[in-house]
């Protein structure tokens, strides 16, 4: 029951962040799923991969609603989207190939390092690359 409550809370919080600021679902869902999936019968070694893949599916669905809402407000620069999509698809394809070769601990470490990097950038007030 605790696992289901954690998943419910993560979904609400992640969806709220995704709708408000465009990020958040994966940042919330991946760690929660990584810890929850073994309680739902997924082997511990596979939990990070399954968490990432599941999060991608969740984010895809949630992003559609956010894109529609932000587009209605005129907040989407469609020419930029059109230029980025091919490269994004290439990155997704490459990531999908690489992920099957990485052990779960490597995925957790990469994800944690990314979160630390983003957190530090936010704390230092850096908004531009």
Secondary structure as the mmCIF struct_conf table of DSSP 4:
data_model
#
loop_
_struct_conf.conf_type_id
_struct_conf.id
_struct_conf.beg_label_comp_id
_struct_conf.beg_label_asym_id
_struct_conf.beg_label_seq_id
_struct_conf.end_label_comp_id
_struct_conf.end_label_asym_id
_struct_conf.end_label_seq_id
HELX_RH_AL_P HELX_RH_AL_P1 UNK A 2 UNK A 21
BEND BEND1 UNK A 22 UNK A 22
HELX_RH_AL_P HELX_RH_AL_P2 UNK A 25 UNK A 36
HELX_RH_3T_P HELX_RH_3T_P1 UNK A 37 UNK A 40
TURN_TY1_P TURN_TY1_P1 UNK A 41 UNK A 41
HELX_RH_AL_P HELX_RH_AL_P3 UNK A 44 UNK A 72
TURN_TY1_P TURN_TY1_P2 UNK A 73 UNK A 74
HELX_RH_AL_P HELX_RH_AL_P4 UNK A 78 UNK A 99
TURN_TY1_P TURN_TY1_P3 UNK A 100 UNK A 101
BEND BEND2 UNK A 102 UNK A 102
HELX_RH_AL_P HELX_RH_AL_P5 UNK A 104 UNK A 123
TURN_TY1_P TURN_TY1_P4 UNK A 124 UNK A 125
#
